[in-house]
Amino acid sequence: MNQNELTNKLQELLNLPHETECVEFKERKTDIKFDKIGQYFSALSNETNLKNKTCGWLVFGVNNQKEVVGTNY
């Protein structure tokens, strides 16, 4: 994906009424443990598979109010 496509995808995800089993927002302003990322990936991939979706999204730098806050991660 190029920058424009990523921007459009982020806007599409932010326009969802709320997080879903296949879309997870994480603020993470600092580092995150590798095993925690693995847990997120595992949960998202399992739910994505169960919902028969082609992909899931783990988006860092967005808080629970769906505000883009950035991340150093």
mmCIF file of the N, C-alpha and C atoms, coordinates in Angstrom:
data_MODEL
# 
_entry.id   MODEL 
# 
loop_
_atom_site.group_PDB 
_atom_site.id 
_atom_site.type_symbol 
_atom_site.label_atom_id 
_atom_site.label_alt_id 
_atom_site.label_comp_id 
_atom_site.label_asym_id 
_atom_site.label_entity_id 
_atom_site.label_seq_id 
_atom_site.pdbx_PDB_ins_code 
_atom_site.Cartn_x 
_atom_site.Cartn_y 
_atom_site.Cartn_z 
_atom_site.occupancy 
_atom_site.B_iso_or_equiv 
_atom_site.pdbx_formal_charge 
_atom_site.auth_seq_id 
_atom_site.auth_comp_id 
_atom_site.auth_asym_id 
_atom_site.auth_atom_id 
_atom_site.pdbx_PDB_model_num 
ATOM 1   N N  . MET A 1 1  ? 0.845   -1.187  0.000  1.00 0.00 ? 1  MET A N  1 
ATOM 2   C CA . MET A 1 1  ? 0.000   0.000   0.000  1.00 0.00 ? 1  MET A CA 1 
ATOM 3   C C  . MET A 1 1  ? 0.884   1.242   0.000  1.00 0.00 ? 1  MET A C  1 
ATOM 4   N N  . ASN A 1 2  ? 0.460   2.220   -0.759 1.00 0.00 ? 2  ASN A N  1 
ATOM 5   C CA . ASN A 1 2  ? 1.181   3.481   -0.725 1.00 0.00 ? 2  ASN A CA 1 
ATOM 6   C C  . ASN A 1 2  ? 0.581   4.390   0.367  1.00 0.00 ? 2  ASN A C  1 
ATOM 7   N N  . GLN A 1 3  ? 1.185   5.545   0.564  1.00 0.00 ? 3  GLN A N  1 
ATOM 8   C CA . GLN A 1 3  ? 0.770   6.451   1.633  1.00 0.00 ? 3  GLN A CA 1 
ATOM 9   C C  . GLN A 1 3  ? -0.705  6.855   1.501  1.00 0.00 ? 3  GLN A C  1 
ATOM 10  N N  . ASN A 1 4  ? -1.148  7.137   0.304  1.00 0.00 ? 4  ASN A N  1 
ATOM 11  C CA . ASN A 1 4  ? -2.535  7.535   0.077  1.00 0.00 ? 4  ASN A CA 1 
ATOM 12  C C  . ASN A 1 4  ? -3.503  6.405   0.415  1.00 0.00 ? 4  ASN A C  1 
ATOM 13  N N  . GLU A 1 5  ? -3.162  5.195   0.004  1.00 0.00 ? 5  GLU A N  1 
ATOM 14  C CA . GLU A 1 5  ? -4.010  4.033   0.306  1.00 0.00 ? 5  GLU A CA 1 
ATOM 15  C C  . GLU A 1 5  ? -4.070  3.771   1.812  1.00 0.00 ? 5  GLU A C  1 
ATOM 16  N N  . LEU A 1 6  ? -2.935  3.918   2.494  1.00 0.00 ? 6  LEU A N  1 
ATOM 17  C CA . LEU A 1 6  ? -2.911  3.741   3.951  1.00 0.00 ? 6  LEU A CA 1 
ATOM 18  C C  . LEU A 1 6  ? -3.752  4.796   4.656  1.00 0.00 ? 6  LEU A C  1 
ATOM 19  N N  . THR A 1 7  ? -3.649  6.031   4.200  1.00 0.00 ? 7  THR A N  1 
ATOM 20  C CA . THR A 1 7  ? -4.450  7.111   4.779  1.00 0.00 ? 7  THR A CA 1 
ATOM 21  C C  . THR A 1 7  ? -5.936  6.840   4.594  1.00 0.00 ? 7  THR A C  1 
ATOM 22  N N  . ASN A 1 8  ? -6.317  6.400   3.407  1.00 0.00 ? 8  ASN A N  1 
ATOM 23  C CA . ASN A 1 8  ? -7.719  6.071   3.134  1.00 0.00 ? 8  ASN A CA 1 
ATOM 24  C C  . ASN A 1 8  ? -8.197  4.908   3.995  1.00 0.00 ? 8  ASN A C  1 
ATOM 25  N N  . LYS A 1 9  ? -7.349  3.879   4.161  1.00 0.00 ? 9  LYS A N  1 
ATOM 26  C CA . LYS A 1 9  ? -7.718  2.724   4.981  1.00 0.00 ? 9  LYS A CA 1 
ATOM 27  C C  . LYS A 1 9  ? -7.874  3.137   6.438  1.00 0.00 ? 9  LYS A C  1 
ATOM 28  N N  . LEU A 1 10 ? -6.977  3.974   6.944  1.00 0.00 ? 10 LEU A N  1 
ATOM 29  C CA . LEU A 1 10 ? -7.092  4.450   8.329  1.00 0.00 ? 10 LEU A CA 1 
ATOM 30  C C  . LEU A 1 10 ? -8.391  5.214   8.507  1.00 0.00 ? 10 LEU A C  1 
ATOM 31  N N  . GLN A 1 11 ? -8.730  6.074   7.573  1.00 0.00 ? 11 GLN A N  1 
ATOM 32  C CA . GLN A 1 11 ? -9.975  6.826   7.669  1.00 0.00 ? 11 GLN A CA 1 
ATOM 33  C C  . GLN A 1 11 ? -11.182 5.896   7.644  1.00 0.00 ? 11 GLN A C  1 
ATOM 34  N N  . GLU A 1 12 ? -11.129 4.882   6.806  1.00 0.00 ? 12 GLU A N  1 
ATOM 35  C CA . GLU A 1 12 ? -12.209 3.888   6.736  1.00 0.00 ? 12 GLU A CA 1 
ATOM 36  C C  . GLU A 1 12 ? -12.372 3.180   8.089  1.00 0.00 ? 12 GLU A C  1 
ATOM 37  N N  . LEU A 1 13 ? -11.258 2.795   8.706  1.00 0.00 ? 13 LEU A N  1 
ATOM 38  C CA . LEU A 1 13 ? -11.314 2.120   10.004 1.00 0.00 ? 13 LEU A CA 1 
ATOM 39  C C  . LEU A 1 13 ? -11.813 3.058   11.100 1.00 0.00 ? 13 LEU A C  1 
ATOM 40  N N  . LEU A 1 14 ? -11.383 4.310   11.058 1.00 0.00 ? 14 LEU A N  1 
ATOM 41  C CA . LEU A 1 14 ? -11.835 5.288   12.055 1.00 0.00 ? 14 LEU A CA 1 
ATOM 42  C C  . LEU A 1 14 ? -13.315 5.600   11.909 1.00 0.00 ? 14 LEU A C  1 
ATOM 43  N N  . ASN A 1 15 ? -13.858 5.435   10.719 1.00 0.00 ? 15 ASN A N  1 
ATOM 44  C CA . ASN A 1 15 ? -15.277 5.703   10.485 1.00 0.00 ? 15 ASN A CA 1 
ATOM 45  C C  . ASN A 1 15 ? -16.189 4.576   10.968 1.00 0.00 ? 15 ASN A C  1 
ATOM 46  N N  . LEU A 1 16 ? -15.598 3.444   11.340 1.00 0.00 ? 16 LEU A N  1 
ATOM 47  C CA . LEU A 1 16 ? -16.418 2.371   11.908 1.00 0.00 ? 16 LEU A CA 1 
ATOM 48  C C  . LEU A 1 16 ? -17.061 2.862   13.201 1.00 0.00 ? 16 LEU A C  1 
ATOM 49  N N  . PRO A 1 17 ? -18.248 2.383   13.540 1.00 0.00 ? 17 PRO A N  1 
ATOM 50  C CA . PRO A 1 17 ? -18.901 2.850   14.769 1.00 0.00 ? 17 PRO A CA 1 
ATOM 51  C C  . PRO A 1 17 ? -18.120 2.483   16.032 1.00 0.00 ? 17 PRO A C  1 
ATOM 52  N N  . HIS A 1 18 ? -17.337 1.406   15.975 1.00 0.00 ? 18 HIS A N  1 
ATOM 53  C CA . HIS A 1 18 ? -16.550 0.963   17.129 1.00 0.00 ? 18 HIS A CA 1 
ATOM 54  C C  . HIS A 1 18 ? -15.555 -0.093  16.666 1.00 0.00 ? 18 HIS A C  1 
ATOM 55  N N  . GLU A 1 19 ? -14.641 -0.463  17.549 1.00 0.00 ? 19 GLU A N  1 
ATOM 56  C CA . GLU A 1 19 ? -13.734 -1.560  17.240 1.00 0.00 ? 19 GLU A CA 1 
ATOM 57  C C  . GLU A 1 19 ? -14.555 -2.830  17.012 1.00 0.00 ? 19 GLU A C  1 
ATOM 58  N N  . THR A 1 20 ? -13.987 -3.739  16.258 1.00 0.00 ? 20 THR A N  1 
ATOM 59  C CA . THR A 1 20 ? -14.647 -5.020  16.017 1.00 0.00 ? 20 THR A CA 1 
ATOM 60  C C  . THR A 1 20 ? -13.678 -6.135  16.391 1.00 0.00 ? 20 THR A C  1 
ATOM 61  N N  . GLU A 1 21 ? -14.106 -7.356  16.181 1.00 0.00 ? 21 GLU A N  1 
ATOM 62  C CA . GLU A 1 21 ? -13.220 -8.488  16.427 1.00 0.00 ? 21 GLU A CA 1 
ATOM 63  C C  . GLU A 1 21 ? -12.040 -8.471  15.463 1.00 0.00 ? 21 GLU A C  1 
ATOM 64  N N  . CYS A 1 22 ? -12.160 -7.750  14.356 1.00 0.00 ? 22 CYS A N  1 
ATOM 65  C CA . CYS A 1 22 ? -11.126 -7.721  13.330 1.00 0.00 ? 22 CYS A CA 1 
ATOM 66  C C  . CYS A 1 22 ? -10.395 -6.386  13.232 1.00 0.00 ? 22 CYS A C  1 
ATOM 67  N N  . VAL A 1 23 ? -10.792 -5.418  14.048 1.00 0.00 ? 23 VAL A N  1 
ATOM 68  C CA . VAL A 1 23 ? -10.147 -4.100  14.055 1.00 0.00 ? 23 VAL A CA 1 
ATOM 69  C C  . VAL A 1 23 ? -9.899  -3.705  15.504 1.00 0.00 ? 23 VAL A C  1 
ATOM 70  N N  . GLU A 1 24 ? -8.629  -3.479  15.826 1.00 0.00 ? 24 GLU A N  1 
ATOM 71  C CA . GLU A 1 24 ? -8.243  -3.133  17.198 1.00 0.00 ? 24 GLU A CA 1 
ATOM 72  C C  . GLU A 1 24 ? -7.357  -1.896  17.162 1.00 0.00 ? 24 GLU A C  1 
ATOM 73  N N  . PHE A 1 25 ? -7.713  -0.889  17.957 1.00 0.00 ? 25 PHE A N  1 
ATOM 74  C CA . PHE A 1 25 ? -6.910  0.330   18.078 1.00 0.00 ? 25 PHE A CA 1 
ATOM 75  C C  . PHE A 1 25 ? -6.130  0.278   19.386 1.00 0.00 ? 25 PHE A C  1 
ATOM 76  N N  . LYS A 1 26 ? -4.856  0.651   19.330 1.00 0.00 ? 26 LYS A N  1 
ATOM 77  C CA . LYS A 1 26 ? -4.007  0.699   20.511 1.00 0.00 ? 26 LYS A CA 1 
ATOM 78  C C  . LYS A 1 26 ? -3.247  2.017   20.520 1.00 0.00 ? 26 LYS A C  1 
ATOM 79  N N  . GLU A 1 27 ? -3.317  2.716   21.645 1.00 0.00 ? 27 GLU A N  1 
ATOM 80  C CA . GLU A 1 27 ? -2.625  3.997   21.759 1.00 0.00 ? 27 GLU A CA 1 
ATOM 81  C C  . GLU A 1 27 ? -1.109  3.817   21.739 1.00 0.00 ? 27 GLU A C  1 
ATOM 82  N N  . ARG A 1 28 ? -0.574  2.961   22.538 1.00 0.00 ? 28 ARG A N  1 
ATOM 83  C CA . ARG A 1 28 ? 0.849   2.613   22.633 1.00 0.00 ? 28 ARG A CA 1 
ATOM 84  C C  . ARG A 1 28 ? 1.798   3.747   22.259 1.00 0.00 ? 28 ARG A C  1 
ATOM 85  N N  . LYS A 1 29 ? 1.988   4.684   23.166 1.00 0.00 ? 29 LYS A N  1 
ATOM 86  C CA . LYS A 1 29 ? 2.922   5.780   22.905 1.00 0.00 ? 29 LYS A CA 1 
ATOM 87  C C  . LYS A 1 29 ? 4.371   5.338   23.058 1.00 0.00 ? 29 LYS A C  1 
ATOM 88  N N  . THR A 1 30 ? 4.581   4.242   23.776 1.00 0.00 ? 30 THR A N  1 
ATOM 89  C CA . THR A 1 30 ? 5.940   3.731   23.978 1.00 0.00 ? 30 THR A CA 1 
ATOM 90  C C  . THR A 1 30 ? 6.007   2.279   23.536 1.00 0.00 ? 30 THR A C  1 
ATOM 91  N N  . ASP A 1 31 ? 7.102   1.638   23.854 1.00 0.00 ? 31 ASP A N  1 
ATOM 92  C CA . ASP A 1 31 ? 7.342   0.265   23.428 1.00 0.00 ? 31 ASP A CA 1 
ATOM 93  C C  . ASP A 1 31 ? 6.297   -0.690  23.987 1.00 0.00 ? 31 ASP A C  1 
ATOM 94  N N  . ILE A 1 32 ? 6.157   -1.823  23.339 1.00 0.00 ? 32 ILE A N  1 
ATOM 95  C CA . ILE A 1 32 ? 5.235   -2.876  23.759 1.00 0.00 ? 32 ILE A CA 1 
ATOM 96  C C  . ILE A 1 32 ? 5.993   -4.198  23.693 1.00 0.00 ? 32 ILE A C  1 
ATOM 97  N N  . LYS A 1 33 ? 5.727   -5.062  24.629 1.00 0.00 ? 33 LYS A N  1 
ATOM 98  C CA . LYS A 1 33 ? 6.420   -6.347  24.665 1.00 0.00 ? 33 LYS A CA 1 
ATOM 99  C C  . LYS A 1 33 ? 6.032   -7.200  23.453 1.00 0.00 ? 33 LYS A C  1 
ATOM 100 N N  . PHE A 1 34 ? 7.037   -7.879  22.924 1.00 0.00 ? 34 PHE A N  1 
ATOM 101 C CA . PHE A 1 34 ? 6.861   -8.691  21.721 1.00 0.00 ? 34 PHE A CA 1 
ATOM 102 C C  . PHE A 1 34 ? 5.771   -9.740  21.908 1.00 0.00 ? 34 PHE A C  1 
ATOM 103 N N  . ASP A 1 35 ? 5.720   -10.388 23.085 1.00 0.00 ? 35 ASP A N  1 
ATOM 104 C CA . ASP A 1 35 ? 4.716   -11.435 23.288 1.00 0.00 ? 35 ASP A CA 1 
ATOM 105 C C  . ASP A 1 35 ? 3.301   -10.869 23.323 1.00 0.00 ? 35 ASP A C  1 
ATOM 106 N N  . LYS A 1 36 ? 3.151   -9.608  23.762 1.00 0.00 ? 36 LYS A N  1 
ATOM 107 C CA . LYS A 1 36 ? 1.828   -8.960  23.764 1.00 0.00 ? 36 LYS A CA 1 
ATOM 108 C C  . LYS A 1 36 ? 1.355   -8.730  22.324 1.00 0.00 ? 36 LYS A C  1 
ATOM 109 N N  . ILE A 1 37 ? 2.271   -8.327  21.459 1.00 0.00 ? 37 ILE A N  1 
ATOM 110 C CA . ILE A 1 37 ? 1.921   -8.148  20.051 1.00 0.00 ? 37 ILE A CA 1 
ATOM 111 C C  . ILE A 1 37 ? 1.480   -9.490  19.462 1.00 0.00 ? 37 ILE A C  1 
ATOM 112 N N  . GLY A 1 38 ? 2.179   -10.549 19.829 1.00 0.00 ? 38 GLY A N  1 
ATOM 113 C CA . GLY A 1 38 ? 1.810   -11.884 19.362 1.00 0.00 ? 38 GLY A CA 1 
ATOM 114 C C  . GLY A 1 38 ? 0.406   -12.267 19.790 1.00 0.00 ? 38 GLY A C  1 
ATOM 115 N N  . GLN A 1 39 ? 0.032   -11.897 21.017 1.00 0.00 ? 39 GLN A N  1 
ATOM 116 C CA . GLN A 1 39 ? -1.323  -12.179 21.498 1.00 0.00 ? 39 GLN A CA 1 
ATOM 117 C C  . GLN A 1 39 ? -2.357  -11.416 20.677 1.00 0.00 ? 39 GLN A C  1 
ATOM 118 N N  . TYR A 1 40 ? -2.072  -10.145 20.386 1.00 0.00 ? 40 TYR A N  1 
ATOM 119 C CA . TYR A 1 40 ? -2.986  -9.348  19.558 1.00 0.00 ? 40 TYR A CA 1 
ATOM 120 C C  . TYR A 1 40 ? -3.118  -9.974  18.166 1.00 0.00 ? 40 TYR A C  1 
ATOM 121 N N  . PHE A 1 41 ? -1.979  -10.320 17.556 1.00 0.00 ? 41 PHE A N  1 
ATOM 122 C CA . PHE A 1 41 ? -2.004  -10.928 16.220 1.00 0.00 ? 41 PHE A CA 1 
ATOM 123 C C  . PHE A 1 41 ? -2.796  -12.228 16.224 1.00 0.00 ? 41 PHE A C  1 
ATOM 124 N N  . SER A 1 42 ? -2.559  -13.042 17.237 1.00 0.00 ? 42 SER A N  1 
ATOM 125 C CA . SER A 1 42 ? -3.248  -14.330 17.322 1.00 0.00 ? 42 SER A CA 1 
ATOM 126 C C  . SER A 1 42 ? -4.757  -14.138 17.440 1.00 0.00 ? 42 SER A C  1 
ATOM 127 N N  . ALA A 1 43 ? -5.177  -13.253 18.334 1.00 0.00 ? 43 ALA A N  1 
ATOM 128 C CA . ALA A 1 43 ? -6.613  -13.006 18.521 1.00 0.00 ? 43 ALA A CA 1 
ATOM 129 C C  . ALA A 1 43 ? -7.241  -12.440 17.252 1.00 0.00 ? 43 ALA A C  1 
ATOM 130 N N  . LEU A 1 44 ? -6.577  -11.467 16.638 1.00 0.00 ? 44 LEU A N  1 
ATOM 131 C CA . LEU A 1 44 ? -7.117  -10.871 15.414 1.00 0.00 ? 44 LEU A CA 1 
ATOM 132 C C  . LEU A 1 44 ? -7.182  -11.888 14.281 1.00 0.00 ? 44 LEU A C  1 
ATOM 133 N N  . SER A 1 45 ? -6.144  -12.683 14.133 1.00 0.00 ? 45 SER A N  1 
ATOM 134 C CA . SER A 1 45 ? -6.161  -13.649 13.033 1.00 0.00 ? 45 SER A CA 1 
ATOM 135 C C  . SER A 1 45 ? -7.218  -14.722 13.258 1.00 0.00 ? 45 SER A C  1 
ATOM 136 N N  . ASN A 1 46 ? -7.392  -15.156 14.499 1.00 0.00 ? 46 ASN A N  1 
ATOM 137 C CA . ASN A 1 46 ? -8.440  -16.146 14.780 1.00 0.00 ? 46 ASN A CA 1 
ATOM 138 C C  . ASN A 1 46 ? -9.825  -15.589 14.475 1.00 0.00 ? 46 ASN A C  1 
ATOM 139 N N  . GLU A 1 47 ? -10.105 -14.392 14.951 1.00 0.00 ? 47 GLU A N  1 
ATOM 140 C CA . GLU A 1 47 ? -11.416 -13.782 14.708 1.00 0.00 ? 47 GLU A CA 1 
ATOM 141 C C  . GLU A 1 47 ? -11.635 -13.491 13.230 1.00 0.00 ? 47 GLU A C  1 
ATOM 142 N N  . THR A 1 48 ? -10.586 -13.031 12.562 1.00 0.00 ? 48 THR A N  1 
ATOM 143 C CA . THR A 1 48 ? -10.687 -12.752 11.129 1.00 0.00 ? 48 THR A CA 1 
ATOM 144 C C  . THR A 1 48 ? -11.024 -14.024 10.367 1.00 0.00 ? 48 THR A C  1 
ATOM 145 N N  . ASN A 1 49 ? -10.378 -15.107 10.743 1.00 0.00 ? 49 ASN A N  1 
ATOM 146 C CA . ASN A 1 49 ? -10.647 -16.394 10.109 1.00 0.00 ? 49 ASN A CA 1 
ATOM 147 C C  . ASN A 1 49 ? -12.080 -16.853 10.394 1.00 0.00 ? 49 ASN A C  1 
ATOM 148 N N  . LEU A 1 50 ? -12.513 -16.737 11.651 1.00 0.00 ? 50 LEU A N  1 
ATOM 149 C CA . LEU A 1 50 ? -13.865 -17.153 12.009 1.00 0.00 ? 50 LEU A CA 1 
ATOM 150 C C  . LEU A 1 50 ? -14.938 -16.333 11.286 1.00 0.00 ? 50 LEU A C  1 
ATOM 151 N N  . LYS A 1 51 ? -14.638 -15.053 11.048 1.00 0.00 ? 51 LYS A N  1 
ATOM 152 C CA . LYS A 1 51 ? -15.584 -14.172 10.356 1.00 0.00 ? 51 LYS A CA 1 
ATOM 153 C C  . LYS A 1 51 ? -15.447 -14.265 8.835  1.00 0.00 ? 51 LYS A C  1 
ATOM 154 N N  . ASN A 1 52 ? -14.523 -15.124 8.372  1.00 0.00 ? 52 ASN A N  1 
ATOM 155 C CA . ASN A 1 52 ? -14.288 -15.317 6.944  1.00 0.00 ? 52 ASN A CA 1 
ATOM 156 C C  . ASN A 1 52 ? -13.884 -14.016 6.247  1.00 0.00 ? 52 ASN A C  1 
ATOM 157 N N  . LYS A 1 53 ? -13.069 -13.223 6.936  1.00 0.00 ? 53 LYS A N  1 
ATOM 158 C CA . LYS A 1 53 ? -12.551 -11.966 6.385  1.00 0.00 ? 53 LYS A CA 1 
ATOM 159 C C  . LYS A 1 53 ? -11.163 -12.213 5.806  1.00 0.00 ? 53 LYS A C  1 
ATOM 160 N N  . THR A 1 54 ? -10.732 -11.338 4.920  1.00 0.00 ? 54 THR A N  1 
ATOM 161 C CA . THR A 1 54 ? -9.411  -11.486 4.309  1.00 0.00 ? 54 THR A CA 1 
ATOM 162 C C  . THR A 1 54 ? -8.292  -10.931 5.174  1.00 0.00 ? 54 THR A C  1 
ATOM 163 N N  . CYS A 1 55 ? -8.616  -10.007 6.095  1.00 0.00 ? 55 CYS A N  1 
ATOM 164 C CA . CYS A 1 55 ? -7.568  -9.447  6.951  1.00 0.00 ? 55 CYS A CA 1 
ATOM 165 C C  . CYS A 1 55 ? -8.182  -8.797  8.187  1.00 0.00 ? 55 CYS A C  1 
ATOM 166 N N  . GLY A 1 56 ? -7.333  -8.608  9.181  1.00 0.00 ? 56 GLY A N  1 
ATOM 167 C CA . GLY A 1 56 ? -7.687  -7.875  10.383 1.00 0.00 ? 56 GLY A CA 1 
ATOM 168 C C  . GLY A 1 56 ? -6.715  -6.718  10.523 1.00 0.00 ? 56 GLY A C  1 
ATOM 169 N N  . TRP A 1 57 ? -7.031  -5.783  11.394 1.00 0.00 ? 57 TRP A N  1 
ATOM 170 C CA . TRP A 1 57 ? -6.204  -4.584  11.535 1.00 0.00 ? 57 TRP A CA 1 
ATOM 171 C C  . TRP A 1 57 ? -5.892  -4.315  12.992 1.00 0.00 ? 57 TRP A C  1 
ATOM 172 N N  . LEU A 1 58 ? -4.610  -4.209  13.299 1.00 0.00 ? 58 LEU A N  1 
ATOM 173 C CA . LEU A 1 58 ? -4.117  -3.763  14.594 1.00 0.00 ? 58 LEU A CA 1 
ATOM 174 C C  . LEU A 1 58 ? -3.474  -2.414  14.338 1.00 0.00 ? 58 LEU A C  1 
ATOM 175 N N  . VAL A 1 59 ? -4.103  -1.349  14.833 1.00 0.00 ? 59 VAL A N  1 
ATOM 176 C CA . VAL A 1 59 ? -3.680  0.012   14.508 1.00 0.00 ? 59 VAL A CA 1 
ATOM 177 C C  . VAL A 1 59 ? -3.092  0.664   15.749 1.00 0.00 ? 59 VAL A C  1 
ATOM 178 N N  . PHE A 1 60 ? -1.792  0.939   15.721 1.00 0.00 ? 60 PHE A N  1 
ATOM 179 C CA . PHE A 1 60 ? -1.134  1.646   16.813 1.00 0.00 ? 60 PHE A CA 1 
ATOM 180 C C  . PHE A 1 60 ? -1.239  3.151   16.594 1.00 0.00 ? 60 PHE A C  1 
ATOM 181 N N  . GLY A 1 61 ? -1.296  3.899   17.691 1.00 0.00 ? 61 GLY A N  1 
ATOM 182 C CA . GLY A 1 61 ? -1.331  5.352   17.606 1.00 0.00 ? 61 GLY A CA 1 
ATOM 183 C C  . GLY A 1 61 ? -2.725  5.937   17.566 1.00 0.00 ? 61 GLY A C  1 
ATOM 184 N N  . VAL A 1 62 ? -3.735  5.112   17.910 1.00 0.00 ? 62 VAL A N  1 
ATOM 185 C CA . VAL A 1 62 ? -5.131  5.572   17.959 1.00 0.00 ? 62 VAL A CA 1 
ATOM 186 C C  . VAL A 1 62 ? -5.698  5.158   19.309 1.00 0.00 ? 62 VAL A C  1 
ATOM 187 N N  . ASN A 1 63 ? -6.285  6.117   20.041 1.00 0.00 ? 63 ASN A N  1 
ATOM 188 C CA . ASN A 1 63 ? -6.808  5.802   21.371 1.00 0.00 ? 63 ASN A CA 1 
ATOM 189 C C  . ASN A 1 63 ? -8.227  5.229   21.299 1.00 0.00 ? 63 ASN A C  1 
ATOM 190 N N  . ASN A 1 64 ? -8.786  4.944   22.471 1.00 0.00 ? 64 ASN A N  1 
ATOM 191 C CA . ASN A 1 64 ? -10.118 4.321   22.527 1.00 0.00 ? 64 ASN A CA 1 
ATOM 192 C C  . ASN A 1 64 ? -11.237 5.227   22.020 1.00 0.00 ? 64 ASN A C  1 
ATOM 193 N N  . GLN A 1 65 ? -10.986 6.531   21.959 1.00 0.00 ? 65 GLN A N  1 
ATOM 194 C CA . GLN A 1 65 ? -11.977 7.465   21.416 1.00 0.00 ? 65 GLN A CA 1 
ATOM 195 C C  . GLN A 1 65 ? -11.796 7.643   19.904 1.00 0.00 ? 65 GLN A C  1 
ATOM 196 N N  . LYS A 1 66 ? -10.929 6.800   19.320 1.00 0.00 ? 66 LYS A N  1 
ATOM 197 C CA . LYS A 1 66 ? -10.614 6.817   17.889 1.00 0.00 ? 66 LYS A CA 1 
ATOM 198 C C  . LYS A 1 66 ? -9.990  8.136   17.449 1.00 0.00 ? 66 LYS A C  1 
ATOM 199 N N  . GLU A 1 67 ? -9.165  8.701   18.335 1.00 0.00 ? 67 GLU A N  1 
ATOM 200 C CA . GLU A 1 67 ? -8.389  9.898   18.008 1.00 0.00 ? 67 GLU A CA 1 
ATOM 201 C C  . GLU A 1 67 ? -6.974  9.453   17.663 1.00 0.00 ? 67 GLU A C  1 
ATOM 202 N N  . VAL A 1 68 ? -6.430  9.990   16.575 1.00 0.00 ? 68 VAL A N  1 
ATOM 203 C CA . VAL A 1 68 ? -5.059  9.682   16.204 1.00 0.00 ? 68 VAL A CA 1 
ATOM 204 C C  . VAL A 1 68 ? -4.143  10.473  17.130 1.00 0.00 ? 68 VAL A C  1 
ATOM 205 N N  . VAL A 1 69 ? -3.376  9.745   17.943 1.00 0.00 ? 69 VAL A N  1 
ATOM 206 C CA . VAL A 1 69 ? -2.492  10.369  18.924 1.00 0.00 ? 69 VAL A CA 1 
ATOM 207 C C  . VAL A 1 69 ? -1.022  10.125  18.616 1.00 0.00 ? 69 VAL A C  1 
ATOM 208 N N  . GLY A 1 70 ? -0.763  9.312   17.625 1.00 0.00 ? 70 GLY A N  1 
ATOM 209 C CA . GLY A 1 70 ? 0.628   9.013   17.253 1.00 0.00 ? 70 GLY A CA 1 
ATOM 210 C C  . GLY A 1 70 ? 1.230   7.975   18.186 1.00 0.00 ? 70 GLY A C  1 
ATOM 211 N N  . THR A 1 71 ? 2.382   7.471   17.782 1.00 0.00 ? 71 THR A N  1 
ATOM 212 C CA . THR A 1 71 ? 3.080   6.477   18.581 1.00 0.00 ? 71 THR A CA 1 
ATOM 213 C C  . THR A 1 71 ? 4.562   6.517   18.261 1.00 0.00 ? 71 THR A C  1 
ATOM 214 N N  . ASN A 1 72 ? 5.387   6.205   19.232 1.00 0.00 ? 72 ASN A N  1 
ATOM 215 C CA . ASN A 1 72 ? 6.818   6.068   19.002 1.00 0.00 ? 72 ASN A CA 1 
ATOM 216 C C  . ASN A 1 72 ? 7.176   4.630   18.661 1.00 0.00 ? 72 ASN A C  1 
ATOM 217 N N  . TYR A 1 73 ? 6.189   3.754   18.771 1.00 0.00 ? 73 TYR A N  1 
ATOM 218 C CA . TYR A 1 73 ? 6.432   2.355   18.488 1.00 0.00 ? 73 TYR A CA 1 
ATOM 219 C C  . TYR A 1 73 ? 6.507   2.160   17.031 1.00 0.00 ? 73 TYR A C  1 
# 
